[in-house]
Each structure stands twice: as structure tokens, then as C-alpha cells.
Amino acid sequence: MISFFQLDPASLTLWINSDLVGEHRSLGPIAELMEAAIRNDDAALVEIVESSEAKSRARMIALSGSIWHEKRHFLDLILTNYGAFRWRQFFEVAANLPQLLTATKQDGLAKLGLPVEIYDDPLRLRKLGLQGSDLLANLGRAVSARKQALSEDRRRTGSRFGLLELGGEAQLEALAYLHQTAKSQQLFGAQQTREAIDEIPAPDAHFAKYRSIMDMLIQFEIVPSLEVSEDVLVINDGVLQCVLYASLCCRVWKQKQVLREGVYSYLPGYRLSSILLALRDRRVKFELGTGVLTIWAKINEVCGEIFGRSVLEELDADFAMADARYRDVKKDIVPALREVTDDLQSTRRKLIKVLNDDPERVLGTYAYQSRLLPLLDPKVVLCSPQGAYPFEDKSGNTVRIFGYNHGNVAKFKKEIEGVTKWSWAIAINGYTPVDDSHYQLNSKYWMTYLSEVAPITKLVINGQKHKTMLGPEMVHAEARLQEQLAIPIVIDKAFQQNEYEIDPNLFRYLTFKNTFRCDILSVDVDISDSDIFTKWLFINDQEKGEALLGLWAQNMNSEILARLTFWKNWAPWVVSKSISPLTPNINFAAKLRDLAGQEKKSIASDNSSHVKNSESAGLWRFFRHLKYLILPR
């Protein structure tokens, strides 16, 4: 996945791609803009944007909006029942990691298969040549059930508007998009906000992901609206927010459900349909000027009638069950997980109180922006897919999250100087000062959880197939787990990372460039004549990966230098279509062998500069063939 900013649902931390921030330096003070948005310094933010060149402003507004978007996710993933359900899928697996390690030893497993759900499927186990395990089968069954529920909620529904996704993910995106655009309009006006939105590539996909639910509720006249002009619509967004929050406060924990014609209390998608039908049947009509408190009271009343509980009662019941479950397992889980769960439960309790005592701070757009958004402080992780951060920070200002140290390099010191250790992700100490009046996750154990527990948990749940900002997170997890178990890890092919391709229009938008250096031929190529893909293509295709390493090893006159350089950089690959492994009817491995045979000095020279500038790519599986490998830590 390539993006500027991303809230990681497993750790609830805000990840920032510093490499992409660096690409945008030509626009102006992007780092300062980013910091102003994170710290909610509106005056500084407006000054930075307004003092920039006119051609850059739309992009800068869009970047600011992305941070507000992710911070809204931070709130909704902690506060709502659906958000808590999402996080618990990671908690339940993390809590059972010691049992997973025990099971592999007790059952004498020669290999560990992932994701763990395969242990509940004898056919898949036989296909992969794996032994069974009752403990792992139980864990796999629980993981599979939760994944099936999430998949069921994401199923698209036919409508007169086409196929729509109405479940929890779509509802979270609609809320985040609403607050992103509202904040932009408040600071920069409707026209500049529209210009920022219009610049975003793939508008149809953008609409489907962020605005389809909003437009459907407007068309159904659930959300009151007034057409001011051909392209300007004023809406009562309080209705949208109250309805979506009522849907997101779903009923899980195997509680007794209300299920009858037109009513289902279970997942957000079912609840949304139930609420809309109930509002229609009761002929509930909100006006453009109806206030949030009035809307929220009515939505709670309707939910009480159809589901047997108001939204707030549903929220309290979910929190009580989560707290009881946590108390049951608290003494048996590792300290890092215990501390972060304490922290998370405490923060959720505080936010539930806000929703009870002052609903407008959560559900009123401008009350949220002025009285709650400035108090939301997710932890921030800076990541560099190129591996641009030092392995150690002697000043003590940063904490390494993911890095690599090749260990004893005396034998190769001169040969691989400058490419032996680095960091891909760091956190800045004190970046988010502790403030009891803010809503933040403060435990010092979050960084341990983020670097050691969350990646392994993701791997156990879904193999390599996660939309992570940083590829090394997954291979780090695989290496750490294999190191602890001392047995090979086998990932089901269906759960290997096979989403390689990156949309050229998106890449152009994110990098603000049309011309790039081909990562194989070392010549400038236009983006229209290039394929853009992630390094996973080489990781999971050994023939292509070895062919590329062979070319690099020859040009660098060093196999270990080629492998280290290859391993270090996880930035997207830009390759001319004339030699791209994605171009039909091209034998990529043969093409590279031809290049190696030509011994072009220009390629060797360019690749040497790549080493020094850390602009080449990397591969990790083949490192296992090197006896002097120190696994990533």
C-alpha cells in the first residue's frame, strides 16, 4: 500500500511516509504543514497554505485533510462497538500468541502454517504438507469466525444506485471523509476544498469508497438537503452522523440478536438498513435546521423501539462485556499487551462519557472540530521505505520501531560500508506530550506492542495480505516468529502478498512527478511508459528475484552488497515497460541475463550511486542462504 498517512488499526498509531513528504519539498514547507495539522494549529496551517504558490495549494489542502481523516478514524475505532470489535481481532490473537508457541512445541510441529485458520481445515493442511494441532485449530476457528463476520458486513448490496457497500468500513470512511471536507471548508472555503478534491485521481473509486453512503441517504431524503446552485448542496450532516453512529454501535459478543422482517441488530450494515426502514415507516423527517441533540434523541428512541436498546445502552453493554473479557484473561497475557489494553479501555471509557454527556462534541461537525479534534492525539510513527533513518540515535530523541543490523561485518567492512544497518520506522520521543485532558494512548508499552506484538499478530491472522505502509513490517514479523519457534514458516499461497501493481495516476499524484528513473535500466522514463509495482513481486517470484540479484551482483562486483542494497529499500519500483516483469510476453529473467551479459558500465555506475543514495530495492528471503545473516530485529 502506498499512501502519505495511515492509521494502523492493529496499533491505532498514525503512520507517516516521510519519503513521500520529501518528494513534495518543491511544493513548500510540507513537514511544517504536516506538523501543524497533527497538532491542530489552524493558524499556522492556514498561513503555510496561503503563503504557498497557487498551484500547490490544492495539494497541500488535500494533505492536511488526510491527517484530519485519519484522526477521525482514531476516535471512531476506539469509541464505537464496531471499532472495538475490529481491534479485538488483534487482541484475541495477541493474547493467544504464547499458546501458539506452546502448541508448536507440544505437538512437535516441523513447520508452522499461516494464517492460523488453516489448522481448522484438514484439506488445506494436507495440501501444504502440515501436521494438525488441536490448540491451533481452536485459535484458527475463532479467527476465521471473526473474519467471516467482517467479510459479511462488507458484502455489497444491490440498489438503484448500483452495488453499494453499506457496512462498518464504508460507514467509518463516510464519517472520516465528512470531517475531512468540513474542516477544509471551514479553513479554506468551499472553492479551494473542491479544487483539492477534484485533483484526486480515480474519482469514481473515490466516490464509491467515501461518498456513496452519504449520497444514498441524501437521495432517500433521510438527510435533509438544499440545492443552492447546480454544484452546491447544503445538508444537515448531523443526521448522517447520528444514523451512522447508531449503526456502528453494533451488537457482537454472541449476544442475543433481534431478528425479524426488516430488523437485524447484529452488524453495522444490517443495523443501517434497519434504522432507515424504521425512520421511513415512522415517517420521521428531520429539517435542515434540526439540531444534533434533537436528532440524537430521536435516533436513540427509534433504536430502543426496534432493537430493544438505545444506542447508548448498546455502547454500555459492549464496553461492559469487553471489560469482563479483559479481566478474565488479564493475568495470563504478556505485560506489553496488558498495559496497552488497560490504556485503550481507559481511553474508550473517557470517550463514551463524552458521548453521553455532550453528544455534540462527537456528532456535531463544528463542535467536534473545535472541542474534540484538538484533543485527539494518536501516537505518530515516521516511516521510510527507503531505510533512510539511522539504526541508532545517540541523542535519544527517537525510538527505533523497525530496523536491520547485519551484525559482524568485519570480513566485508570495506565492501559493504554504509549499507549494513538502518531503520525503516521510528517514533519521536515526546512528540505527543502526555496530557490528561487529551484523548491519547500513553502507555510506554505501545511501542513494544507496535514493533513486536502487532506485526506477528497480523501475520497469524492474514499472512502477508495486509495493507501496510511498510513492507518490512510483515517480513520482520515472519523473521521474528521463525526465530522464536526455530522452525520454518509456511504461508498459504492465497495469503501471500500478491497485490503488486500501483496505479500510475495515483503514483503521479503522490509523488508530484511525471518522469522517473527506471530502477533497472537507470534511464529516465515517462510514467506513461512505465509499470509501477511493489517489491513483493520479486519476493514471491524466486526466478525473477534471483535474476535481478544476479544482475546487481555483477554490476556491483559483490553478491552481499547486492543483497543488502536490495533488502534495504522497499520504495515502489518504477520500470520501463520495455523490460517490466508485468509486460505481457516478456521473459523478464532472460532479459536480465542478457543485460548482465552486456556488462554495460553505465548501468554499473548508476547502480553504484543507487547504493550510496539508498535508492535501490531489496529482497529478504534469499538472505536465508547467507550464513552470516542476522535476522531483522
C-alpha positions as CSV (number, residue, x, y, z in Angstrom):
1,M,0.0,0.0,0.0
2,I,1.3,3.5,-0.9
3,S,0.0,6.5,1.0
4,F,1.1,9.6,2.8
5,F,-0.8,8.9,6.1
6,Q,-2.4,5.8,7.5
7,L,-3.9,4.9,10.9
8,D,-2.9,1.3,11.6
9,P,-6.0,-0.5,13.0
10,A,-3.9,-3.0,14.9
11,S,-1.9,-0.4,17.0
12,L,-4.1,2.7,16.5
13,T,-1.0,4.7,15.6
14,L,-0.7,7.3,12.8
15,W,1.9,6.3,10.2
16,I,3.6,9.0,8.1
17,N,5.5,8.2,4.9
18,S,8.5,10.6,5.3
19,D,9.8,9.5,1.9
20,L,6.7,10.9,0.1
21,V,6.8,14.0,2.3
22,G,10.4,14.5,1.0
23,E,9.2,14.2,-2.6
24,H,6.9,17.2,-2.0
25,R,9.5,19.6,-0.8
26,S,9.1,21.6,-4.1
27,L,5.6,22.5,-3.0
28,G,6.7,24.3,0.1
29,P,7.2,23.5,3.8
30,I,5.4,20.2,3.7
31,A,6.9,18.9,7.0
32,E,5.7,22.1,8.8
33,L,2.2,21.7,7.2
34,M,2.0,18.1,8.4
35,E,3.1,19.0,11.9
36,A,0.6,21.9,12.1
37,A,-2.3,19.6,11.0
38,I,-1.3,16.9,13.6
39,R,-1.0,19.5,16.4
40,N,-4.3,21.2,15.3
41,D,-2.5,24.6,14.8
42,D,-5.0,26.0,12.4
43,A,-3.5,29.5,12.3
44,A,-0.1,28.1,11.3
45,L,-1.7,25.7,8.8
46,V,-3.6,28.5,7.0
47,E,-0.6,30.7,6.9
48,I,1.5,27.9,5.3
49,V,-1.1,27.2,2.7
50,E,-1.9,30.8,1.8
51,S,1.7,31.8,1.5
52,S,2.4,29.0,-1.0
53,E,2.2,29.1,-4.7
54,A,-1.4,28.9,-6.1
55,K,-0.6,25.7,-8.0
56,S,0.4,24.0,-4.8
57,R,-2.5,24.9,-2.5
58,A,-4.9,22.2,-3.6
59,R,-2.4,19.5,-2.9
60,M,-1.5,21.0,0.5
61,I,-5.1,21.2,1.5
62,A,-5.6,17.6,0.5
63,L,-2.6,16.5,2.5
64,S,-3.9,18.3,5.6
65,G,-7.3,16.7,5.1
66,S,-5.7,13.3,5.1
67,I,-4.5,13.8,8.6
68,W,-7.9,15.0,9.8
69,H,-9.4,11.9,8.1
70,E,-7.1,9.5,9.9
71,K,-7.6,11.3,13.3
72,R,-11.3,10.8,12.9
73,H,-10.7,7.1,12.4
74,F,-8.7,7.1,15.6
75,L,-11.8,8.4,17.5
76,D,-14.3,6.1,15.8
77,L,-12.2,2.9,16.1
78,I,-11.8,3.4,19.8
79,L,-15.3,4.7,20.7
80,T,-17.8,2.6,18.6
81,N,-18.6,-1.0,19.1
82,Y,-17.6,-1.9,15.6
83,G,-14.2,-0.2,16.0
84,A,-13.6,-2.1,19.3
85,F,-14.7,-5.3,17.5
86,R,-12.0,-4.6,14.8
87,W,-9.3,-4.1,17.4
88,R,-10.3,-7.2,19.4
89,Q,-9.5,-9.4,16.4
90,F,-5.9,-8.4,17.0
91,F,-6.2,-8.6,20.8
92,E,-7.6,-12.1,20.9
93,V,-4.7,-13.4,18.7
94,A,-2.1,-11.4,20.6
95,A,-3.4,-12.8,23.9
96,N,-3.0,-16.3,22.5
97,L,0.5,-16.0,21.0
98,P,2.1,-17.8,24.0
99,Q,-0.3,-20.7,23.4
100,L,0.6,-20.7,19.7
101,L,4.3,-21.1,20.6
102,T,3.4,-23.8,23.2
103,A,1.3,-25.7,20.6
104,T,4.1,-25.9,18.1
105,K,6.4,-27.5,20.7
106,Q,3.8,-29.7,22.4
107,D,2.6,-31.1,19.1
108,G,6.1,-31.4,17.6
109,L,5.3,-29.4,14.6
110,A,8.0,-29.4,12.0
111,K,6.6,-26.2,10.3
112,L,4.1,-23.6,11.3
113,G,1.4,-22.7,8.7
114,L,-0.1,-19.3,8.4
115,P,-2.7,-17.8,8.6
116,V,-3.7,-19.9,11.6
117,E,-7.2,-20.5,10.2
118,I,-5.7,-23.3,8.0
119,Y,-5.5,-25.5,11.1
120,D,-9.3,-25.7,11.1
121,D,-9.2,-27.0,7.5
122,P,-7.7,-30.6,7.1
123,L,-7.7,-30.3,3.3
124,R,-5.6,-27.2,3.3
125,L,-3.3,-28.7,5.9
126,R,-2.7,-31.8,3.7
127,K,-2.2,-29.6,0.6
128,L,0.5,-27.7,2.5
129,G,2.1,-30.8,4.0
130,L,1.5,-29.6,7.6
131,Q,0.7,-31.5,10.8
132,G,-2.6,-30.8,12.7
133,S,-2.9,-29.2,16.1
134,D,-6.0,-29.0,18.3
135,L,-4.8,-25.8,20.0
136,L,-4.1,-24.1,16.7
137,A,-7.4,-25.4,15.3
138,N,-9.3,-23.7,18.1
139,L,-7.5,-20.5,17.6
140,G,-7.9,-20.7,13.8
141,R,-11.7,-21.3,14.3
142,A,-12.0,-18.2,16.4
143,V,-10.0,-16.1,13.9
144,S,-12.0,-17.4,11.0
145,A,-15.3,-16.6,12.6
146,R,-14.4,-13.0,13.2
147,K,-13.0,-12.6,9.7
148,Q,-16.3,-14.1,8.3
149,A,-18.3,-11.6,10.3
150,L,-16.2,-8.7,8.9
151,S,-16.5,-10.1,5.4
152,E,-20.3,-10.5,5.7
153,D,-20.5,-6.9,6.8
154,R,-18.5,-5.7,3.8
155,R,-20.7,-7.6,1.3
156,R,-22.1,-5.2,-1.4
157,T,-25.8,-4.7,-1.6
158,G,-27.7,-4.1,-4.8
159,S,-29.6,-0.8,-5.1
160,R,-31.0,1.6,-7.7
161,F,-27.6,3.3,-7.3
162,G,-25.8,0.1,-8.2
163,L,-23.8,-2.2,-5.9
164,L,-23.1,-0.4,-2.6
165,E,-21.0,-1.3,0.4
166,L,-23.0,-0.2,3.5
167,G,-21.2,-1.9,6.3
168,G,-18.9,-0.7,9.1
169,E,-15.9,0.0,6.9
170,A,-17.9,2.2,4.5
171,Q,-19.6,4.0,7.4
172,L,-16.2,4.7,9.0
173,E,-14.9,6.1,5.7
174,A,-18.0,8.3,5.3
175,L,-17.6,9.8,8.7
176,A,-13.9,10.5,8.2
177,Y,-14.5,12.0,4.7
178,L,-17.2,14.2,6.1
179,H,-15.0,15.7,8.8
180,Q,-12.0,16.0,6.4
181,T,-14.0,18.1,3.9
182,A,-15.9,20.1,6.6
183,K,-12.6,21.1,8.2
184,S,-11.1,22.0,4.9
185,Q,-14.2,24.2,4.1
186,Q,-14.0,25.8,7.5
187,L,-10.4,26.9,7.0
188,F,-10.1,27.4,3.2
189,G,-13.6,27.8,1.9
190,A,-15.7,25.7,-0.4
191,Q,-14.0,26.6,-3.7
192,Q,-10.4,25.6,-2.6
193,T,-11.7,22.5,-0.9
194,R,-13.4,21.5,-4.2
195,E,-10.2,22.1,-6.1
196,A,-8.4,19.8,-3.7
197,I,-11.0,17.0,-4.2
198,D,-11.1,17.4,-8.0
199,E,-7.3,16.9,-8.2
200,I,-7.6,13.4,-6.6
201,P,-7.1,10.6,-9.2
202,A,-9.7,7.9,-9.9
203,P,-12.8,9.9,-8.9
204,D,-15.2,7.0,-9.4
205,A,-13.4,4.8,-6.9
206,H,-13.0,7.8,-4.6
207,F,-16.8,8.4,-4.7
208,A,-17.6,4.7,-4.1
209,K,-15.3,4.5,-1.1
210,Y,-16.1,7.8,0.7
211,R,-19.3,9.3,-0.5
212,S,-21.7,6.6,-1.7
213,I,-23.4,6.2,1.7
214,M,-23.7,9.9,2.1
215,D,-25.3,10.4,-1.3
216,M,-27.7,7.4,-0.8
217,L,-29.0,9.0,2.5
218,I,-29.5,12.3,0.7
219,Q,-31.3,10.6,-2.2
220,F,-33.6,8.7,0.2
221,E,-34.3,12.1,1.9
222,I,-33.1,10.8,5.3
223,V,-30.5,13.5,5.3
224,P,-32.2,16.9,4.6
225,S,-30.6,18.9,1.9
226,L,-31.0,22.2,-0.1
227,E,-29.6,22.7,-3.6
228,V,-28.1,26.2,-3.5
229,S,-26.8,26.0,-7.1
230,E,-26.1,23.4,-9.7
231,D,-23.0,22.2,-7.9
232,V,-23.6,23.3,-4.3
233,L,-25.7,21.3,-1.8
234,V,-26.3,22.2,1.8
235,I,-27.0,19.2,4.1
236,N,-27.8,18.5,7.7
237,D,-24.8,16.3,8.4
238,G,-25.9,15.8,12.0
239,V,-28.5,13.3,10.7
240,L,-25.8,11.4,8.8
241,Q,-23.5,11.2,11.8
242,C,-26.2,10.1,14.3
243,V,-27.6,7.4,12.0
244,L,-24.1,6.1,11.2
245,Y,-23.1,6.1,14.9
246,A,-26.3,4.1,15.8
247,S,-25.3,1.6,13.1
248,L,-21.6,1.3,14.2
249,C,-22.8,0.6,17.8
250,C,-23.5,-3.0,16.7
251,R,-24.3,-6.0,18.8
252,V,-21.5,-8.6,19.0
253,W,-20.1,-10.8,21.8
254,K,-22.6,-13.6,20.8
255,Q,-25.4,-11.5,22.4
256,K,-29.0,-12.3,21.7
257,Q,-30.0,-10.6,18.5
258,V,-33.2,-9.0,17.4
259,L,-34.0,-10.6,14.0
260,R,-37.3,-10.2,12.3
261,E,-38.5,-8.8,9.0
262,G,-36.7,-5.5,8.3
263,V,-34.8,-5.6,11.6
264,Y,-31.4,-7.1,12.5
265,S,-29.4,-5.8,15.4
266,Y,-26.1,-7.5,14.5
267,L,-23.5,-5.9,12.2
268,P,-23.4,-2.2,11.0
269,G,-24.7,-2.9,7.5
270,Y,-27.8,-4.7,8.9
271,R,-28.4,-2.0,11.5
272,L,-28.1,0.8,9.0
273,S,-30.8,-0.8,6.8
274,S,-33.0,-1.5,9.8
275,I,-32.7,2.1,11.0
276,L,-33.5,3.6,7.6
277,L,-36.6,1.4,7.3
278,A,-37.7,2.3,10.8
279,L,-37.4,6.0,10.1
280,R,-39.4,5.6,6.9
281,D,-42.1,3.5,8.5
282,R,-42.5,6.0,11.4
283,R,-42.4,8.9,8.9
284,V,-39.6,10.6,10.8
285,K,-38.5,13.7,9.0
286,F,-35.7,15.9,10.1
287,E,-35.4,19.5,8.9
288,L,-32.3,21.3,7.5
289,G,-32.1,23.2,10.8
290,T,-32.8,20.4,13.2
291,G,-30.1,20.3,15.9
292,V,-27.8,17.4,16.8
293,L,-29.3,16.9,20.3
294,T,-32.8,16.6,18.9
295,I,-31.7,14.2,16.1
296,W,-29.6,12.0,18.5
297,A,-32.5,11.7,21.0
298,K,-34.8,10.6,18.2
299,I,-32.4,8.1,16.8
300,N,-31.8,6.6,20.3
301,E,-35.6,6.4,20.7
302,V,-36.1,4.6,17.4
303,C,-33.2,2.1,18.1
304,G,-34.8,1.4,21.5
305,E,-38.0,0.5,19.8
306,I,-36.6,-1.8,17.1
307,F,-33.5,-3.2,18.8
308,G,-34.7,-3.2,22.4
309,R,-31.8,-0.9,23.3
310,S,-30.9,2.7,22.7
311,V,-27.5,3.4,21.0
312,L,-26.1,4.5,24.4
313,E,-27.3,1.3,26.0
314,E,-25.8,-0.8,23.2
315,L,-22.5,1.0,23.7
316,D,-22.5,0.5,27.5
317,A,-23.3,-3.2,27.1
318,D,-20.5,-3.7,24.6
319,F,-18.0,-1.9,26.9
320,A,-19.1,-4.0,29.9
321,M,-18.6,-7.3,28.0
322,A,-15.2,-6.2,26.7
323,D,-14.1,-5.2,30.2
324,A,-15.3,-8.5,31.7
325,R,-13.5,-10.5,29.0
326,Y,-10.3,-8.5,29.5
327,R,-10.4,-9.1,33.3
328,D,-10.8,-12.8,32.7
329,V,-7.5,-13.0,30.7
330,K,-5.6,-10.1,32.1
331,K,-3.3,-12.2,34.4
332,D,-2.4,-14.6,31.6
333,I,-1.3,-12.2,28.9
334,V,2.1,-10.6,28.3
335,P,2.9,-7.3,30.1
336,A,3.0,-5.2,26.9
337,L,-0.5,-6.4,25.8
338,R,-1.8,-5.9,29.3
339,E,-0.6,-2.4,29.6
340,V,-1.8,-1.2,26.2
341,T,-5.2,-2.8,26.8
342,D,-5.5,-1.0,30.1
343,D,-4.7,2.2,28.3
344,L,-7.2,1.6,25.5
345,Q,-10.0,0.6,27.8
346,S,-9.4,3.7,29.9
347,T,-9.4,6.0,26.8
348,R,-12.6,4.3,25.5
349,R,-14.3,4.8,28.9
350,K,-13.5,8.5,28.7
351,L,-14.8,8.9,25.2
352,I,-18.0,7.1,26.0
353,K,-18.5,9.6,28.8
354,V,-18.1,12.4,26.3
355,L,-20.7,10.9,24.0
356,N,-23.1,10.5,27.0
357,D,-22.5,14.0,28.5
358,D,-22.0,16.1,25.4
359,P,-23.1,14.3,22.1
360,E,-22.4,17.4,20.0
361,R,-18.6,17.1,20.6
362,V,-18.7,13.7,18.8
363,L,-21.7,14.2,16.4
364,G,-21.8,17.9,15.7
365,T,-19.3,18.8,12.9
366,Y,-18.1,22.2,14.2
367,A,-18.4,21.2,17.9
368,Y,-16.2,18.2,17.1
369,Q,-13.7,20.3,15.2
370,S,-13.3,23.0,17.9
371,R,-13.8,21.0,21.1
372,L,-12.7,17.4,20.4
373,L,-10.4,17.1,17.4
374,P,-7.7,19.3,19.1
375,L,-7.7,16.8,21.9
376,L,-7.2,13.6,19.8
377,D,-3.5,12.6,19.9
378,P,-2.7,9.3,18.2
379,K,0.9,8.2,18.5
380,V,2.9,9.1,15.4
381,V,5.3,6.8,13.6
382,L,7.6,8.1,10.9
383,C,8.5,5.5,8.3
384,S,11.0,5.5,5.4
385,P,10.5,2.6,3.0
386,Q,13.9,3.5,1.6
387,G,15.5,2.9,5.0
388,A,16.7,6.4,5.4
389,Y,16.8,6.5,9.2
390,P,20.0,5.6,11.1
391,F,19.9,2.4,13.1
392,E,20.8,4.1,16.3
393,D,20.0,7.6,17.5
394,K,22.7,8.5,20.1
395,S,20.8,11.7,21.0
396,G,18.0,9.5,22.4
397,N,15.4,11.6,20.6
398,T,13.9,8.7,18.7
399,V,12.9,5.1,19.2
400,R,13.6,2.5,16.5
401,I,10.4,0.6,15.6
402,F,11.7,-1.5,12.6
403,G,15.3,-1.7,11.5
404,Y,18.1,-4.0,10.3
405,N,21.6,-4.7,11.6
406,H,23.8,-7.1,9.6
407,G,25.8,-7.8,12.7
408,N,29.5,-8.9,12.4
409,V,30.7,-7.3,9.1
410,A,34.5,-7.3,9.7
411,K,35.1,-9.6,6.8
412,F,33.1,-7.4,4.4
413,K,33.6,-3.9,6.0
414,K,35.0,-2.1,3.1
415,E,32.9,-3.9,0.6
416,I,29.5,-3.1,2.2
417,E,30.4,0.1,4.0
418,G,27.3,2.3,4.5
419,V,24.8,-0.5,3.8
420,T,25.0,-2.6,7.0
421,K,22.4,-1.2,9.3
422,W,19.5,1.2,9.1
423,S,15.9,1.9,10.4
424,W,12.7,1.9,8.4
425,A,10.4,3.3,11.1
426,I,11.0,5.4,14.2
427,A,9.0,7.3,16.8
428,I,10.0,10.6,18.2
429,N,10.2,10.8,22.0
430,G,7.8,13.3,23.4
431,Y,6.2,14.1,20.0
432,T,2.8,13.8,21.7
433,P,3.2,15.2,25.2
434,V,1.2,13.4,27.9
435,D,-1.9,15.5,28.8
436,D,-4.7,14.1,30.9
437,S,-7.2,16.4,29.2
438,H,-6.4,14.8,25.8
439,Y,-7.5,11.5,24.4
440,Q,-4.3,9.6,23.7
441,L,-2.8,6.2,24.3
442,N,0.1,7.0,26.7
443,S,1.5,3.6,27.9
444,K,5.2,3.3,27.3
445,Y,4.4,-0.3,26.1
446,W,2.7,0.9,22.9
447,M,6.0,0.9,21.1
448,T,6.9,-2.6,22.2
449,Y,3.4,-3.7,21.2
450,L,3.8,-1.9,17.8
451,S,7.1,-3.4,16.9
452,E,7.0,-6.8,18.5
453,V,3.4,-7.9,19.0
454,A,1.2,-6.3,16.4
455,P,3.2,-7.4,13.3
456,I,3.2,-11.1,14.4
457,T,-0.5,-10.8,15.2
458,K,-1.2,-9.6,11.7
459,L,0.8,-12.4,10.2
460,V,-1.1,-15.0,12.2
461,I,-4.4,-13.5,11.2
462,N,-4.0,-13.0,7.5
463,G,-0.5,-13.9,6.4
464,Q,1.3,-11.3,4.3
465,K,-2.0,-9.8,3.0
466,H,-2.3,-6.6,4.9
467,K,-2.5,-3.0,3.6
468,T,0.6,-1.9,5.5
469,M,2.6,1.2,4.7
470,L,5.8,-0.6,5.3
471,G,6.7,-3.9,3.7
472,P,9.4,-4.8,6.2
473,E,6.7,-4.9,8.9
474,M,5.5,-8.3,7.6
475,V,8.9,-9.8,6.8
476,H,10.1,-8.6,10.2
477,A,7.2,-10.5,11.8
478,E,8.0,-13.6,9.8
479,A,11.6,-13.5,10.8
480,R,10.9,-12.9,14.5
481,L,8.3,-15.6,14.7
482,Q,10.6,-18.1,12.9
483,E,13.5,-17.1,15.2
484,Q,11.3,-17.8,18.3
485,L,10.0,-21.1,17.1
486,A,13.2,-22.3,15.4
487,I,11.0,-24.0,12.7
488,P,10.1,-22.8,9.2
489,I,7.1,-20.7,8.5
490,V,4.8,-21.7,5.6
491,I,2.4,-19.1,4.3
492,D,-0.6,-20.3,2.4
493,K,-0.2,-19.1,-1.2
494,A,-3.6,-17.4,-1.1
495,F,-2.3,-15.2,1.8
496,Q,1.0,-14.2,0.3
497,Q,1.2,-10.6,-0.8
498,N,0.2,-10.6,-4.5
499,E,-1.2,-7.1,-4.9
500,Y,1.9,-5.7,-6.7
501,E,0.7,-3.1,-9.1
502,I,0.3,0.6,-8.2
503,D,-1.9,2.9,-10.2
504,P,0.3,5.2,-12.2
505,N,-2.2,8.1,-11.8
506,L,-2.1,7.6,-8.0
507,F,1.7,7.4,-8.0
508,R,1.9,10.6,-10.1
509,Y,-0.4,12.3,-7.7
510,L,1.5,11.2,-4.6
511,T,5.0,12.0,-6.0
512,F,4.1,15.1,-7.9
513,K,6.3,13.9,-10.8
514,N,5.8,12.6,-14.4
515,T,9.3,11.4,-15.1
516,F,11.2,8.8,-13.0
517,R,14.5,6.9,-13.1
518,C,13.9,3.3,-14.3
519,D,15.1,1.1,-11.4
520,I,16.6,-1.5,-13.8
521,L,17.9,0.4,-16.8
522,S,18.9,3.6,-15.0
523,V,17.4,5.8,-17.6
524,D,14.7,8.4,-17.3
525,V,11.2,7.2,-18.3
526,D,7.8,8.8,-18.5
527,I,5.2,7.4,-16.1
528,S,3.0,6.5,-19.1
529,D,5.7,4.2,-20.4
530,S,6.4,2.6,-17.0
531,D,5.0,-0.1,-14.7
532,I,4.9,0.7,-11.0
533,F,4.8,-2.1,-8.5
534,T,6.0,-3.2,-5.1
535,K,8.9,-5.4,-4.2
536,W,6.5,-8.2,-3.2
537,L,6.6,-9.2,-6.9
538,F,10.2,-10.2,-6.5
539,I,9.8,-11.6,-3.0
540,N,7.2,-14.1,-4.1
541,D,8.7,-15.0,-7.5
542,Q,12.1,-16.5,-6.9
543,E,13.1,-16.8,-10.5
544,K,12.6,-13.1,-11.1
545,G,14.2,-12.1,-7.8
546,E,17.3,-14.2,-8.4
547,A,17.6,-12.9,-11.9
548,L,17.6,-9.3,-10.6
549,L,20.1,-10.1,-7.8
550,G,22.4,-11.7,-10.4
551,L,22.4,-8.5,-12.5
552,W,23.1,-6.4,-9.4
553,A,25.8,-8.6,-8.0
554,Q,27.7,-8.5,-11.3
555,N,27.4,-4.7,-11.6
556,M,28.5,-4.1,-8.0
557,N,31.1,-6.9,-8.1
558,S,29.7,-8.2,-4.8
559,E,26.8,-10.6,-4.1
560,I,26.5,-9.5,-0.5
561,L,26.4,-5.8,-1.4
562,A,23.7,-6.5,-4.0
563,R,21.6,-8.4,-1.5
564,L,21.9,-5.8,1.3
565,T,21.2,-3.0,-1.1
566,F,18.2,-5.0,-2.5
567,W,16.9,-5.7,1.0
568,K,17.2,-2.2,2.3
569,N,14.8,-0.3,0.0
570,W,11.1,-1.0,0.0
571,A,10.1,2.0,-2.1
572,P,7.9,1.3,-5.2
573,W,9.7,0.1,-8.3
574,V,9.4,2.2,-11.5
575,V,10.4,0.1,-14.5
576,S,10.2,0.8,-18.2
577,K,7.6,-1.3,-20.0
578,S,10.3,-2.5,-22.3
579,I,11.8,-4.7,-19.6
580,S,9.0,-4.8,-17.0
581,P,8.1,-8.2,-15.5
582,L,4.4,-7.0,-15.8
583,T,4.6,-6.6,-19.6
584,P,2.9,-9.5,-21.4
585,N,5.1,-11.8,-23.4
586,I,8.4,-10.6,-21.8
587,N,10.7,-13.2,-20.3
588,F,12.0,-11.0,-17.5
589,A,14.6,-13.4,-16.2
590,A,16.0,-13.8,-19.8
591,K,16.1,-10.1,-20.4
592,L,18.1,-9.5,-17.2
593,R,20.5,-12.3,-18.1
594,D,21.0,-10.5,-21.5
595,L,21.7,-7.2,-19.6
596,A,24.2,-8.9,-17.3
597,G,26.0,-10.4,-20.3
598,Q,26.3,-6.9,-22.0
599,E,28.3,-5.6,-19.0
600,K,27.3,-2.0,-19.5
601,K,29.4,0.2,-17.4
602,S,26.7,2.9,-17.4
603,I,24.4,0.6,-15.6
604,A,27.0,-0.5,-13.1
605,S,27.9,3.1,-12.4
606,D,24.3,4.1,-11.9
607,N,23.6,1.2,-9.6
608,S,26.7,2.1,-7.5
609,S,25.2,5.6,-7.0
610,H,21.9,3.8,-6.0
611,V,23.8,2.1,-3.2
612,K,25.2,5.3,-1.8
613,N,21.9,7.2,-2.1
614,S,19.8,4.3,-0.8
615,E,17.6,4.4,-3.9
616,S,17.6,0.8,-4.9
617,A,15.4,-2.0,-3.8
618,G,15.7,-5.2,-1.7
619,L,14.8,-8.8,-1.2
620,W,14.8,-10.8,2.0
621,R,14.0,-14.4,1.5
622,F,17.3,-15.1,-0.2
623,F,19.2,-13.8,2.8
624,R,18.5,-17.1,4.5
625,H,21.1,-18.5,2.1
626,L,23.8,-16.4,3.7
627,K,25.3,-18.0,6.7
628,Y,26.3,-14.6,8.2
629,L,22.7,-13.3,8.2
630,I,21.5,-11.6,11.3
631,L,17.6,-11.7,11.1
632,P,15.8,-8.3,11.1
633,R,15.0,-7.1,14.6
